[in-house]
């Protein structure tokens, strides 16, 4: 073979929602006709594309108006093929002898290991992300049925993500396949990822591959930032909301040495300056925030199998919430009003490299990341200062055991170093916590894929934790697709995580209660089981997709956060008894009439845990969620209209003993979002509203009239604390 | 609050109506033969032409080297659109709809042959 493409690091798949076209790509070379992996396949005139997998197979969704399929690969003649039906196709690419003249396609090929992912994964593209304000990751799931985002407290603006009805700490957040945003970034990390920086996201539910660690109990969310070799030369975004938020995002790419060495610069700055108290509880509805974030990344690619990427990322944020008129400079004393201030500085660096051997059947990849996170903060009279350092390294070797990749092994080693220094000063006590984790690990994963219909993946890893000893993680995935219309998946696996008693629960200090923990070190541990069925039909000539899934998470060890056994304290102790979460979801996607797309989704959450000695429903969690999203795009995409309505079920509110004034139940509520986008040549403008009907949780802050008194609590939050938010934004794009 | 909902409904409805009105009004179709040779050229031209005055529908195809533009009568002209394409650096030649269809059909046949 003359040349090949490296595309490692990812196992994200391609989930189809229309007719599926399958096929195989071969390359003609000296030794005859051979399956060609990594071939770039896309519908002409679109960005909808995929890469062929290790044995040249591919699956691509076909819309009614899409006929011309382009196959391109370095070293081979690009071929454009007219596709009329949905029958599988076989394509043979001829070598291009004049290699110098080959136009290298600029699309980032996400997939190398397999396009037919046995893990249930949803890919969220940049196009989907433009359907909502999408200032940051926390706001990117409004049109998504699987992920819920809720406020943790009513003062600091901390947001939490929920997957399968369970807290975000049980799913793993990754940036370009490197675990990130845990530890000190747990509470505010979702706002550290600017929406316009994202190229795409992959949300996978259930247990994940063992390649990236023993974490991820309920699922995994991976964010891909824009790449320096992408087609986008310059992108600028300005955003302003009526409540007084200004935001700027920009990214640009430079070719240093052709397509071989490229660099990209991404910038984000936001200023939320307006002090607003709409509900007149004397507290700001949202904190005043200043954030600055910058990322510089480099990519090297020699088009002979070697690729490397490196980058550096800096973030500074200052957020102040609390009573209107609180003066940060006067400090957090009883002479001042009640205030919360979090000052964050975070520096990150990453390096990844990969090599595909000329045989094409072996590839090696190395991923590493280091960050330092520093937080200086106070919550009322409590001071919390902490820093965290984390090093992550992962080495993965991929070997196809036979020519057609029926059998593939992924194996490797990882190392994690994680150090915390925390200092909590309450009115009467000082706590100093220091923790060091050293975790070398080994893993192997075997994939059996005898044909396009069936995939089995079995993975196992063993990590050697300096505090918790040997951690064994078995995981298994099956995928079966008897025909174009059905994909059945099943998974089972174990997941662990070491809980950070303070870092993850620090927002709970925004109350009169103090935190009381038995032990600062916990290893949480759970099994996750899942089944799902994706059905694709054609109804009235339009593609209809129905997805049905059920997941169950069973905790063996868990850190219970008990807000209802003590009047003066939040108790943190290990689970003694049962704790589980069942999640059942059905979602349906259909193009109702031309250019008018509909998504309907419904999910039932049944989450219970043993608190005290009783099995109770998990508090502050909706029992169900319904979602309707409508999108209408005019013929040439000059206008786009989006509307989303979420129906959130009621749930339980944790109360101590019998407090007659407090409800122990919240009612169902509805949230609507809408946005209109108008496209012009090279730029577009959007106007929209979040929470259109302005539904708010009444009295989100208990005891707001006496914030230093015994009944103060800003952490019992089940609904939105902000009302309607109207915003307008502008995007400008210059492509190469 | 209600005002905003009404506004959005009006915008929604308005877009539907304007679409259907546009179809009732006379549109004109013009076809060109060109010398594009890459998918990227096709993309660029697509993005450029769709924002030209009066353009309602568009088909740019680099394989058959053809362009089809449907536009609102009176808002633009065949010559005006031809100039726009030429401005982007492509040579073009106006062809009839029949010739266009032939060219497209021929290229599709050719590419499907290639695949077998």
Interface residues (C-beta under 8 A of the other chain):
Chain A: X44 X45 X67 X68 X70 X79 X80 X81 X82 X84 X89 X90 X91 X103 X632 X634 X635 X636 X637 X638 X639 X641 X643 X674 X676 X679 X680 X681 X682 X689 X692 X693 X694 X724 X726 X735
Chain B: X1 X4 X5 X8 X11 X12 X15 X19 X38 X39 X40 X42 X43 X44 X46 X47 X48 X50 X51 X55 X56 X57 X58 X60 X61 X62 X63 X107 X108 X109 X111 X112 X114 X115
